[in-house]
Amino acid sequence: MSRLLSYLMLAAGLPAMAAEPIDPSTHRAGVEAWHAARIERLKQPAGWLSLVGLHWIEEGRHAVGAGEDNDIVLNTGPARLGTIERAGDGVHFTPDPSAGVAISPPAEGRVRLDPGGEHDPTVVSFNGGDASFVLIERSGRYGLRVRDAQAPTRTGFIGIERFPVDPAYRVEARFLPHPEGKTIDIASVINTLEPMANPGVLEFELNGEVHRLEAILEAPGDESYFVIFADRTNREQTYGAGRFVYTDGLPRDGKVVLDFNKAYNPPCALNAYSTCPLPPPENRMDTAVDAGEKRYLGKH
């Protein structure tokens, strides 16, 4: 699309039909490099493929370990790892002296677990460093997210099939800002509802129709918008609960590029221990987005 045509469409209040032209081979190479980097991140010892447990913590004192006599029974690790104590929003861990536990940041004895947020969470490692857990918080609920580098989902990972890269699914969207401070309620697979920063809506044309997707700013200072969407390929060709995609940067002159060739599966498509957000009703597209990752066919 020419710059003049794009300007005239914007002036008329119409969405841009496609992103600025890009050499197909350059575009394909960029998407392939992006996907290769994503796969390498997934395959890291502490990546999403290594999740082996999610255990919600009730108030009180709980024995933790792989032994069946524990209050919280892990899928990996020594028979007795230690003790978890929760009082309100305070969660502490005391390791068993024989468990071979390492804590980061370094600490000894009874340690308050920090779920992180603006900084890294407290990491409790064991099994010689192959396994670990961190504390997570979801809408006032606290849980242990457990990882193991030897998880079958990681060691048996078979890769993720994708649609062929298609420049038609790289679109230029108008960014229509919402009033400052607006949020959107995002549901999750664990039945929580969380308000997330919703700076505006992305309006674009795809498959001959105009679509609008609500954008999310995950954290102040982020350099792109996060989009959770569903479309007509879900269940049969792609993951049933929708997919994720990020904009290629923030809007410039009221426009931003959205490349569905980089649409990818949420962690829940790869393991049973994630807390993935779901597409809001506004982001359920009545069209097939034949781009990006397909449904994962391996163990999960």
Residue pairs with C-beta under 8 A, 6 or more apart in sequence:
1 16
1 17
1 18
1 19
1 20
1 21
1 172
3 20
6 16
6 20
6 172
6 255
9 15
9 16
9 17
10 16
10 174
10 254
10 255
15 173
15 174
15 203
15 204
15 205
15 210
16 171
16 172
16 173
16 174
16 204
16 205
16 255
17 171
17 172
17 205
18 167
18 168
18 170
18 171
18 172
18 205
19 170
19 171
19 172
19 257
19 259
20 172
22 167
22 170
24 167
27 165
27 167
27 170
27 261
28 165
31 165
31 259
31 261
31 262
32 165
34 262
35 162
35 262
38 264
39 159
39 160
41 47
42 48
42 49
42 157
42 270
43 49
43 154
43 157
44 50
45 130
45 147
45 149
45 154
46 132
46 147
46 149
47 154
48 267
48 270
48 271
48 274
49 151
49 153
49 154
49 157
49 270
49 271
50 147
50 148
50 149
50 151
50 153
50 154
51 145
51 146
51 147
51 151
51 153
51 267
51 271
51 273
51 274
52 74
52 75
52 76
52 131
52 146
52 147
52 148
52 151
52 153
52 273
53 74
53 75
53 76
53 133
53 144
53 145
53 146
53 273
54 136
54 143
54 144
54 145
54 146
54 273
54 274
54 275
55 72
55 74
55 143
55 144
55 146
56 141
56 142
56 143
57 72
57 84
57 86
57 91
57 142
57 143
57 144
58 86
59 86
59 87
59 88
60 85
60 86
61 83
61 84
61 85
62 70
62 71
62 72
62 83
62 84
62 85
62 86
63 69
63 70
63 71
63 72
63 80
63 83
64 70
64 71
64 72
64 74
64 80
64 81
64 82
64 83
64 84
64 93
64 144
65 72
65 73
65 74
65 77
65 78
65 79
65 80
65 81
65 82
65 96
65 99
66 73
66 74
66 75
66 76
66 77
66 78
66 79
66 81
67 73
67 79
67 80
70 80
72 84
72 144
74 81
74 133
74 146
75 146
75 148
76 127
76 131
76 146
76 148
76 150
77 99
77 126
77 127
77 131
78 96
78 98
78 99
78 100
78 126
78 127
80 96
80 98
80 99
81 95
81 96
81 99
81 101
81 126
82 93
82 94
82 95
82 96
82 99
82 101
83 93
83 94
83 96
84 91
84 92
84 93
84 144
85 91
85 92
85 93
85 94
86 92
86 142
89 137
89 140
89 142
90 112
91 112
91 113
91 135
91 142
92 110
92 111
92 112
92 113
93 110
93 111
93 113
93 124
94 109
94 110
94 111
95 101
95 103
95 124
99 126
100 126
100 127
100 128
101 124
101 125
101 126
102 124
102 125
102 126
102 129
103 111
103 122
103 123
103 124
103 125
104 122
104 123
104 125
105 122
107 122
111 122
112 122
113 121
113 122
113 124
113 134
113 135
114 121
114 122
114 135
115 121
115 122
115 134
115 135
115 136
115 137
115 142
116 122
116 134
121 134
121 135
121 136
122 134
122 135
123 132
123 133
123 134
124 132
124 133
124 134
125 131
125 132
126 132
127 148
130 148
130 149
130 150
131 146
131 147
131 148
131 149
131 150
132 146
132 147
133 144
133 145
133 146
133 147
134 144
134 145
135 142
135 143
135 144
135 145
136 142
136 143
136 144
136 145
136 275
138 188
138 190
138 192
138 194
138 275
139 192
139 193
139 194
141 190
141 192
145 273
146 273
151 271
152 299
153 270
153 271
153 298
153 299
153 300
156 298
156 299
157 298
158 297
158 298
159 298
160 264
160 265
160 293
160 294
160 296
161 293
161 294
161 295
161 297
162 292
162 293
162 294
163 261
163 290
163 291
163 292
163 294
165 261
165 291
166 261
166 290
166 291
169 206
169 259
169 260
169 261
169 289
169 290
169 291
169 292
170 257
170 258
170 259
170 260
170 261
171 204
171 205
171 206
171 257
171 258
171 259
171 260
172 204
172 255
172 256
172 257
172 258
173 202
173 203
173 204
173 213
173 247
173 255
173 256
173 257
173 258
174 202
174 203
174 204
174 254
174 255
175 200
175 201
175 202
175 215
175 251
175 254
175 255
175 256
176 200
176 201
176 202
176 203
177 199
177 200
178 198
178 199
178 200
178 201
182 197
182 198
182 199
183 195
183 196
183 197
183 198
184 195
184 196
184 198
184 214
184 216
184 280
184 282
185 193
185 194
185 195
185 196
185 280
186 193
186 194
186 195
186 196
186 216
186 228
186 277
186 278
186 280
187 193
187 277
187 278
187 280
188 194
188 275
188 276
188 277
188 278
189 241
189 268
189 274
189 275
189 276
189 278
190 275
192 275
194 277
196 216
196 217
196 218
196 277
197 216
197 217
197 218
198 214
198 215
198 216
198 217
199 215
199 217
199 225
200 215
200 251
201 212
201 213
201 214
201 215
201 282
202 212
202 213
202 214
202 215
202 225
202 227
202 247
202 256
202 258
203 210
203 211
203 212
204 210
204 211
204 258
205 211
206 260
206 285
206 287
206 289
207 287
207 288
209 286
209 287
211 285
211 287
212 282
213 227
213 229
213 258
213 282
213 283
213 285
214 227
214 280
214 282
214 283
215 225
215 226
215 227
215 247
216 225
216 226
216 227
216 228
217 225
217 226
218 226
223 249
223 250
224 246
224 247
224 248
224 249
224 250
225 246
225 247
225 250
225 256
226 244
226 246
227 244
227 245
227 246
227 247
227 258
227 283
228 242
228 243
228 244
228 277
228 278
228 279
228 280
228 283
229 242
229 243
229 244
229 245
229 263
229 279
229 283
229 284
229 285
229 289
230 241
230 242
230 243
230 279
230 283
230 284
230 285
231 238
231 242
231 243
231 284
231 285
231 287
231 288
231 289
232 285
232 286
232 287
232 288
232 289
233 288
233 289
233 290
234 240
234 241
234 242
235 295
237 290
237 294
237 295
238 265
238 289
238 292
238 293
238 294
238 295
239 265
239 266
239 268
239 269
239 293
239 295
239 296
240 295
241 266
241 268
241 269
241 276
241 278
241 279
242 266
242 278
242 279
242 283
243 263
243 264
243 265
243 266
243 289
243 292
243 293
244 263
244 264
244 265
244 266
245 258
245 259
245 260
245 262
245 263
245 264
245 292
246 262
247 256
247 257
247 258
248 256
248 257
248 258
248 259
249 256
249 257
250 256
260 289
260 291
260 292
261 291
261 292
262 292
263 289
263 291
263 292
263 293
264 292
264 293
265 293
265 295
265 296
266 274
266 276
266 277
267 274
267 276
268 274
268 276
269 295
269 296
269 300
270 296
270 298
270 300
271 300
272 300
